[in-house]
Each structure stands twice: as C-alpha cells, then as structure tokens.
C-alpha cells in the first residue's frame, strides 16, 4: 500500500495499534529483565560470580542485540515492518523458554544471545510504524506510551520471576513468561496494518523516497551534533539504568536481607511508578517543545540531574523501608528520557532513514548502556568485595548512579545547543 488516499487510520485503530505495540514491548521487557530477579538462585545453583552475571545480563545480550539491530532496521526501512516484528517475537520467546534448560554458564550465554537477537527486531520497526501512525506534534507522547513497556514489563518480570522462582524454581519462571509471546506474535501479524511510508507527514512537504545507502545514513545522522550528544547522554543514562536494574534485587537481598518473593513485590510497585515518569517525559516535551524544541532535550536532562540526590540517599541509608520509599523518585525520574530521546531521533531523521536511525540510537544506547552497565556494576562489586563483603554491591551501584547521571545530563545540555540547526539540515535533505 503506497498511496495515502487508499489507506485510512481511524482514531480507534491508532489507539488499538499503539496498545498492541505497548503490549509487545511489555513482553519484550518481561523476557529481557526477568533474569535480574532470578540471578541469586541462578548464582547459587550454577556458581557464578557477579562479573559473570553482569556479562550474562549485559554484554552477552547487548552485543548481539545491537549488532543485529542495524541490518534488521535496514530491512525494516524497505520491508514489511509488521512481519519483521512478528518473527522477532517468536525468536525471543523461544529463546526465553530455552533459558529454562540451561545447565551451565555456556548454555545461559547461548540463551541470552538468542533473546538479544530476537529482541533486536522489535523497537526499530515499531518506532518507524509509530512515526507513520502519529504526526510530529504527538510523536513524543506516543513513543512515551510505547516506552511504558519498559517499567511495566520490568515490574511484571520482577514480580512473576520472584514469586514463581521462589515457589516453583527459576527454570519454571522462564517457561511461564516465554510461551505467551508465541500467541502474541500471531495476533500482531493478523491485526496490525502496514501504513504507507510518511503517512502522517504534512501534505505538500517534499519527502525523498529512494533507498539511501547504509553508509550515507550513518554519515548523515552522525554529522548532527545534537544526535551525537543525545545518543551519548541516553547511553550513559542506560549505563546507569541497566546496571542498577540487574543488581537491584541482589542489593535488597544481600544488603537489607529481604527474601526473593518479598523483594520482587516491593520492586514491582517501585517499578510501576516508572510509568508516571515515562509518560511525563513525552507529555512535557510535547507541551513545552511546541514553543521551543530544545525542551525535548532539556526535560530529560533536568530529570536526570534531579534524580542524583535521591539515588545517593537511597544507597546510603541503612533503613530498608526508607530505602524503598527513596527508590520511588528515582523510578519516576529515571525513564523520563525515553520518549523525548526516541522522538527527537525520529524527527531528526529523514523519512527513508527512520528505522535505521532508531537502530543507530539503540545500538549506541545498548552497547554502552545494556552491554557495559551491568558488566561494570558486577566487576566493581567483585573489586570492592574484599573490603565490603556482600555490601560491595551498595557502593558499586552508588558510584554508577552519581557519576553516570551527572555525565548524562551534561550531554543532554550540549545536544540542545545545536538541535535547531540540525533540524534545518534534515529539512534540506528532504528538499
């Protein structure tokens, strides 16, 4: 379907599609993040170090997730995006089930790599679909709603993994969350429409439609200084977020003495508060960005700075219930960067580059953030263990949060300084 006039998206169908995109991302993050709540029983059974756990939870997943994302996104810029997403859901769901059969570090490594390859086919095509479903003035909000899958999926994965893991074992937990994805893939394939490229772009504005070489896409996006700084800011944010997410259950279990199910319950409710921040990030950016587009980078930068003192108090308090209370502001402020960062990427990228631009952003975010954040947190915890014992995880996550978030906010500020100029470069490319 290449003609806008032959294609119609009703408000109801837009809402349905966005809801299904969100459900896919929830399942994506359940299958990705359930590993973190289960690392203590996995560590006990298979005898793994924190560095090995950081490798499995981070770079083993991320390196294949990020490198597979580029060719998949290239395919999505010329292929049928809904088909790509459907196949991706099946792959990561099957590999999540395979995780339940792991007997050693090597099998866990293969399973995590498989999940990473499957999940690489999720966000770039869906970001591109959302950009066609929604005009620019609503795009950050729509992408923030899609990004709710991160806190919701993370919270549900934590809750399901904790309770099923405690009473039925960690292997059963992977089975429980893996199988439903296969049904979801079928629903997605049968009910999602594939809109024409540029469906929601204003009429009369020239849009180049020809295929752009991969190298030219990389060169164009990397020349945009705002994109470079924003990508690095997001990567540092993800460096902190993924490092903390993997070891936060261990922090409560080792430092505060909570049980697995108890920890998962507290983290479930803490994680759900992230829904507020994820939505607010997009909503505030769209509202203030209508007057000055730099707000799309100021909002995440300000939220990141404000989160630092709460993180410092959270990791240093000795009261476990005060720690739970102090975790809430960080859970709200942390994901506020998601919607604006994804939206700016889609807005900066020409029509024929959208999936690939999203993949480039995710490549940077996940290679640095998802790949190195958990590995660094685990390595630093092992390094500090001779001096601090089980409390080494406290000081590892504290260091990660304070330094990483300050650094991230600085790059959001630098990116805002050239955003207007870079948007003109995008318009010149289209013309």
C-alpha positions as CSV (number, residue, x, y, z in Angstrom):
1,X,0.0,0.0,0.0
2,X,1.9,3.1,-1.2
3,X,-0.9,5.6,-1.6
4,X,-2.1,7.6,1.4
5,X,-5.5,8.1,-0.2
6,X,-6.0,4.3,-0.3
7,X,-5.2,3.9,3.4
8,X,-7.1,5.0,6.5
9,X,-6.2,5.0,10.1
10,X,-9.2,5.8,12.4
11,X,-8.6,7.2,15.9
12,X,-9.8,3.9,17.4
13,X,-7.4,1.8,15.3
14,X,-4.5,4.1,16.1
15,X,-5.2,3.5,19.8
16,X,-5.6,-0.2,19.3
17,X,-2.3,-0.4,17.4
18,X,-0.4,1.7,20.0
19,X,-1.9,-0.5,22.7
20,X,-0.6,-3.6,20.9
21,X,2.8,-2.0,20.4
22,X,2.9,-1.4,24.1
23,X,1.9,-5.0,24.9
24,X,4.7,-6.3,22.6
25,X,7.2,-4.0,24.5
26,X,5.9,-5.2,27.8
27,X,6.5,-8.8,26.8
28,X,9.9,-7.8,25.4
29,X,11.0,-6.4,28.7
30,X,9.5,-9.2,30.8
31,X,11.6,-11.7,28.9
32,X,14.6,-9.5,29.0
33,X,14.5,-8.3,32.6
34,X,13.3,-11.5,34.4
35,X,16.9,-12.6,34.5
36,X,17.7,-9.9,37.1
37,X,15.3,-11.1,39.8
38,X,16.5,-14.6,39.3
39,X,20.2,-14.1,39.4
40,X,20.5,-15.1,43.1
41,X,19.0,-18.6,42.7
42,X,20.9,-19.0,39.4
43,X,24.1,-17.9,41.1
44,X,23.5,-20.4,43.8
45,X,22.8,-23.4,41.5
46,X,25.4,-22.7,38.8
47,X,28.1,-21.0,40.9
48,X,28.6,-17.7,39.0
49,X,30.5,-14.6,40.0
50,X,29.0,-11.1,39.9
51,X,31.2,-10.4,36.8
52,X,29.8,-13.4,35.0
53,X,26.2,-12.4,36.0
54,X,27.0,-8.9,34.7
55,X,28.2,-10.4,31.4
56,X,25.1,-12.5,31.0
57,X,22.7,-9.7,32.0
58,X,24.6,-7.1,29.9
59,X,27.1,-7.5,27.1
60,X,26.2,-11.1,26.1
61,X,22.7,-9.9,25.4
62,X,23.6,-6.4,24.2
63,X,26.4,-7.1,21.7
64,X,24.1,-9.3,19.6
65,X,21.1,-7.2,20.2
66,X,22.9,-4.1,19.0
67,X,24.7,-5.5,16.0
68,X,21.7,-7.5,14.8
69,X,19.6,-4.3,15.1
70,X,21.4,-2.5,12.3
71,X,20.6,-5.0,9.4
72,X,17.1,-5.7,10.8
73,X,16.4,-1.9,10.8
74,X,17.8,-1.6,7.3
75,X,15.4,-4.4,6.3
76,X,12.5,-2.5,8.1
77,X,13.2,0.7,6.1
78,X,12.3,-1.2,2.9
79,X,10.3,-4.3,4.0
80,X,7.1,-5.0,5.8
81,X,7.6,-3.9,9.3
82,X,4.8,-5.8,10.9
83,X,6.1,-9.1,9.6
84,X,9.6,-8.4,11.0
85,X,8.2,-7.7,14.4
86,X,6.1,-10.9,14.4
87,X,9.1,-13.1,13.6
88,X,11.2,-11.3,16.2
89,X,8.6,-12.0,18.9
90,X,8.7,-15.7,18.1
91,X,12.5,-15.8,18.2
92,X,12.9,-14.1,21.6
93,X,10.0,-16.1,23.1
94,X,11.5,-19.5,22.1
95,X,15.0,-18.5,23.4
96,X,13.4,-17.4,26.7
97,X,11.9,-20.9,27.0
98,X,15.4,-22.4,26.1
99,X,16.9,-20.5,29.1
100,X,15.0,-22.8,31.4
101,X,17.0,-25.8,30.2
102,X,20.5,-24.2,30.9
103,X,22.8,-26.3,33.0
104,X,25.9,-24.1,32.9
105,X,27.3,-20.7,32.0
106,X,27.7,-21.6,28.3
107,X,24.1,-22.6,27.9
108,X,23.0,-19.4,29.7
109,X,25.2,-17.4,27.4
110,X,23.7,-19.0,24.2
111,X,20.2,-18.4,25.6
112,X,20.9,-14.7,26.4
113,X,22.4,-14.2,22.9
114,X,19.3,-15.7,21.3
115,X,17.0,-13.5,23.3
116,X,19.1,-10.5,22.2
117,X,18.9,-11.3,18.5
118,X,15.2,-11.8,18.7
119,X,14.5,-8.6,20.6
120,X,16.7,-6.6,18.1
121,X,13.7,-6.8,15.7
122,X,11.3,-5.1,18.0
123,X,11.8,-1.4,18.6
124,X,13.3,0.0,15.3
125,X,10.4,-1.2,13.1
126,X,7.8,-0.2,15.8
127,X,9.4,3.3,16.2
128,X,9.1,3.7,12.4
129,X,5.4,2.5,12.5
130,X,4.6,4.9,15.3
131,X,6.2,7.8,13.3
132,X,3.8,6.9,10.4
133,X,0.8,6.5,12.7
134,X,1.3,9.8,14.6
135,X,2.2,13.3,13.4
136,X,5.3,15.1,14.8
137,X,3.3,17.1,17.4
138,X,2.0,13.9,19.0
139,X,5.0,11.7,18.4
140,X,6.9,12.0,21.7
141,X,3.7,11.2,23.7
142,X,3.0,8.2,21.5
143,X,6.6,7.0,21.9
144,X,6.4,7.6,25.6
145,X,3.3,5.4,25.8
146,X,5.1,2.7,23.9
147,X,8.1,3.1,26.2
148,X,5.8,2.4,29.2
149,X,6.6,-1.2,28.2
150,X,10.0,-0.7,30.0
151,X,8.7,0.0,33.5
152,X,5.6,-2.2,33.2
153,X,7.5,-5.1,31.6
154,X,10.3,-4.7,34.1
155,X,7.9,-4.6,37.0
156,X,5.9,-7.6,35.8
157,X,9.0,-9.6,35.1
158,X,10.3,-8.9,38.6
159,X,7.0,-9.9,40.2
160,X,6.4,-13.0,38.2
161,X,10.1,-14.1,38.4
162,X,10.2,-13.6,42.1
163,X,7.1,-15.5,43.1
164,X,7.4,-18.3,40.5
165,X,11.1,-18.5,41.2
166,X,10.7,-18.8,44.9
167,X,7.9,-21.4,44.9
168,X,8.5,-23.3,41.6
169,X,12.1,-22.6,40.8
170,X,13.8,-20.2,38.4
171,X,13.5,-22.6,35.4
172,X,9.7,-22.6,35.7
173,X,9.7,-18.8,35.7
174,X,11.4,-18.7,32.2
175,X,8.8,-21.1,30.9
176,X,5.9,-19.1,32.3
177,X,7.0,-15.9,30.6
178,X,8.3,-17.4,27.3
179,X,5.3,-19.3,25.9
180,X,2.7,-16.4,25.7
181,X,4.9,-14.5,23.3
182,X,4.2,-17.0,20.5
183,X,0.5,-16.2,20.7
184,X,1.2,-12.5,20.8
185,X,3.2,-12.8,17.6
186,X,0.2,-14.3,15.8
187,X,-2.1,-11.6,17.0
188,X,0.3,-8.9,15.9
189,X,0.8,-10.5,12.4
190,X,-3.0,-10.8,11.8
191,X,-4.2,-7.4,13.1
192,X,-1.6,-4.7,12.5
193,X,-1.8,-2.7,9.3
194,X,1.3,-1.6,7.4
195,X,0.9,2.1,6.7
196,X,2.5,3.9,3.7
197,X,5.9,5.5,4.5
198,X,5.3,9.0,5.6
199,X,1.6,8.6,6.2
200,X,1.5,11.2,9.0
201,X,3.8,13.7,7.4
202,X,2.2,17.0,6.3
203,X,0.9,17.1,2.7
204,X,3.0,19.2,0.3
205,X,6.3,18.8,2.1
206,X,8.8,17.0,-0.2
207,X,10.0,13.7,1.2
208,X,12.7,11.7,-0.5
209,X,11.5,8.1,-1.0
210,X,14.6,6.4,-2.7
211,X,16.6,4.0,-0.7
212,X,19.7,5.6,1.0
213,X,22.9,3.6,1.3
214,X,23.8,2.5,4.8
215,X,27.0,4.4,4.9
216,X,25.2,7.6,3.8
217,X,22.6,7.1,6.6
218,X,25.3,6.7,9.2
219,X,27.2,9.7,7.9
220,X,24.1,11.9,7.8
221,X,23.0,11.1,11.4
222,X,26.5,11.3,12.9
223,X,27.0,14.8,11.4
224,X,24.2,16.0,13.6
225,X,25.8,17.2,16.7
226,X,22.6,17.2,18.7
227,X,22.1,13.5,17.8
228,X,25.7,12.6,18.8
229,X,25.3,14.3,22.2
230,X,21.8,13.0,22.8
231,X,22.9,9.4,21.9
232,X,25.7,9.5,24.3
233,X,23.5,11.1,27.0
234,X,21.0,8.3,26.5
235,X,23.7,5.7,26.6
236,X,25.1,7.0,29.9
237,X,21.5,7.0,31.3
238,X,21.1,3.4,30.1
239,X,24.5,2.5,31.5
240,X,23.2,3.5,35.0
241,X,19.7,2.1,34.4
242,X,20.6,-1.3,33.2
243,X,23.5,-1.7,35.7
244,X,21.1,-0.8,38.6
245,X,18.2,-2.9,37.2
246,X,20.3,-6.1,37.0
247,X,21.6,-5.9,40.6
248,X,18.9,-4.0,42.4
249,X,17.2,-7.3,43.6
250,X,20.6,-8.5,44.8
251,X,21.0,-5.2,46.6
252,X,17.8,-5.7,48.6
253,X,18.5,-9.4,49.2
254,X,22.2,-9.0,50.2
255,X,22.2,-5.6,52.0
256,X,18.7,-5.5,53.5
257,X,18.1,-9.2,54.0
258,X,14.8,-9.5,52.0
259,X,13.6,-12.8,50.5
260,X,13.1,-13.4,46.8
261,X,9.3,-13.0,46.7
262,X,9.4,-10.1,49.1
263,X,12.0,-8.3,47.0
264,X,10.0,-8.9,43.8
265,X,6.8,-7.5,45.4
266,X,8.5,-4.3,46.5
267,X,10.3,-3.8,43.2
268,X,7.1,-4.5,41.3
269,X,5.4,-1.5,43.0
270,X,8.5,0.7,42.7
271,X,8.8,-0.2,39.0
272,X,5.2,0.7,38.3
273,X,5.9,4.2,39.4
274,X,8.2,4.5,36.4
275,X,5.0,4.6,34.3
276,X,4.4,8.1,35.6
277,X,7.9,9.3,34.6
278,X,7.9,7.6,31.2
279,X,4.6,9.2,30.2
280,X,5.5,12.6,31.7
281,X,8.8,12.7,29.8
282,X,6.9,12.6,26.5
283,X,4.0,14.7,27.6
284,X,6.1,17.6,29.0
285,X,8.4,17.5,26.0
286,X,5.5,17.8,23.5
287,X,3.8,20.5,25.6
288,X,6.9,22.8,26.0
289,X,8.6,21.7,22.8
290,X,5.7,23.2,20.8
291,X,7.2,26.6,21.7
292,X,10.9,25.6,21.8
293,X,12.1,22.3,20.5
294,X,15.1,22.3,22.8
295,X,12.7,21.3,25.6
296,X,12.9,17.8,24.1
297,X,16.4,17.6,25.5
298,X,16.0,19.9,28.5
299,X,13.3,17.7,30.0
300,X,15.4,14.5,30.2
301,X,18.5,16.4,31.3
302,X,16.7,18.2,34.1
303,X,15.0,14.9,35.3
304,X,18.4,13.2,35.3
305,X,20.1,15.8,37.5
306,X,17.2,15.9,40.0
307,X,17.4,12.1,40.4
308,X,21.0,12.2,41.7
309,X,20.5,13.2,45.4
310,X,17.7,10.7,45.7
311,X,20.0,8.0,44.4
312,X,22.7,9.0,46.9
313,X,20.3,8.8,49.9
314,X,18.8,5.5,48.6
315,X,22.1,3.7,48.5
316,X,23.5,5.0,51.8
317,X,20.5,4.6,54.2
318,X,20.6,1.6,56.5
319,X,16.8,1.5,56.9
320,X,15.4,-1.0,54.3
321,X,11.9,0.6,54.4
322,X,13.2,4.1,54.0
323,X,15.3,2.8,51.1
324,X,12.0,1.5,49.4
325,X,10.5,5.0,49.8
326,X,13.6,6.7,48.5
327,X,13.6,4.5,45.4
328,X,10.3,5.9,44.2
329,X,11.6,9.4,43.0
330,X,14.4,7.8,41.0
331,X,11.9,5.3,39.5
332,X,9.8,8.2,38.3
333,X,12.6,10.5,37.1
334,X,14.8,7.8,35.5
335,X,12.6,6.8,32.5
336,X,11.7,10.4,31.6
337,X,14.4,10.4,29.0
338,X,12.9,7.7,26.9
339,X,10.1,9.3,24.9
340,X,11.9,12.6,24.1
341,X,15.1,10.8,23.1
342,X,13.2,8.4,20.7
343,X,11.0,11.3,19.4
344,X,14.0,13.6,18.6
345,X,15.6,10.7,16.7
346,X,12.6,10.2,14.5
347,X,12.2,13.9,14.0
348,X,15.8,14.4,13.1
349,X,15.9,11.5,10.6
350,X,14.6,11.8,7.1
351,X,11.7,9.5,6.1
352,X,13.8,6.9,4.4
353,X,16.1,6.5,7.4
354,X,13.7,6.2,10.3
355,X,14.1,2.6,11.3
356,X,17.8,2.7,10.7
357,X,18.1,5.9,12.7
358,X,16.3,4.3,15.6
359,X,18.6,1.3,15.3
360,X,21.7,3.5,15.4
361,X,20.4,5.2,18.6
362,X,19.6,1.8,20.1
363,X,23.0,0.5,19.1
364,X,24.7,3.3,21.0
365,X,22.3,3.1,24.0
366,X,22.5,-0.7,24.3
367,X,26.1,-1.3,23.5
368,X,27.3,1.2,26.1
369,X,24.3,1.0,28.5
370,X,23.0,-2.5,28.4
371,X,26.3,-4.0,27.4
372,X,28.7,-2.3,29.8
373,X,26.4,-1.0,32.6
374,X,25.7,-4.5,34.2
375,X,29.2,-5.7,33.5
376,X,30.7,-2.6,35.2
377,X,28.4,-2.9,38.2
378,X,29.3,-6.6,38.6
379,X,33.0,-6.0,38.1
380,X,33.1,-3.1,40.6
381,X,31.1,-5.1,43.1
382,X,33.7,-8.0,42.8
383,X,36.5,-5.5,43.1
384,X,35.1,-4.0,46.3
385,X,34.1,-7.3,47.8
386,X,37.4,-8.0,49.8
387,X,36.8,-4.7,51.7
388,X,33.0,-4.6,52.0
389,X,31.8,-8.1,51.6
390,X,28.2,-8.5,50.5
391,X,27.7,-4.8,50.9
392,X,30.1,-4.2,47.9
393,X,27.0,-4.0,45.7
394,X,25.8,-1.0,47.6
395,X,28.9,1.1,46.7
396,X,29.1,-0.2,43.2
397,X,25.6,1.0,42.4
398,X,26.1,4.3,44.2
399,X,29.2,5.1,42.1
400,X,27.4,4.1,38.9
401,X,24.3,6.3,39.7
402,X,26.0,9.5,40.7
403,X,28.8,9.8,38.1
404,X,26.8,8.3,35.2
405,X,23.7,10.6,35.7
406,X,25.7,13.8,36.1
407,X,27.6,13.0,32.9
408,X,24.4,12.1,31.0
409,X,22.7,15.4,31.9
410,X,25.7,17.3,30.7
411,X,25.4,15.8,27.2
412,X,21.6,16.5,27.0
413,X,22.5,20.1,27.6
414,X,25.2,20.1,24.9
415,X,22.8,18.4,22.4
416,X,20.1,21.1,23.0
417,X,22.5,23.8,21.8
418,X,22.6,22.6,18.1
419,X,19.1,21.0,17.8
420,X,17.5,23.8,15.8
421,X,20.4,23.9,13.4
422,X,20.3,20.1,12.9
423,X,16.6,20.1,12.2
424,X,17.3,22.5,9.3
425,X,19.8,20.1,8.0
426,X,17.1,17.3,7.9
427,X,14.7,19.7,6.1
428,X,17.5,20.4,3.5
429,X,18.0,16.7,2.9
430,X,14.3,16.2,2.3
431,X,14.1,19.1,-0.1
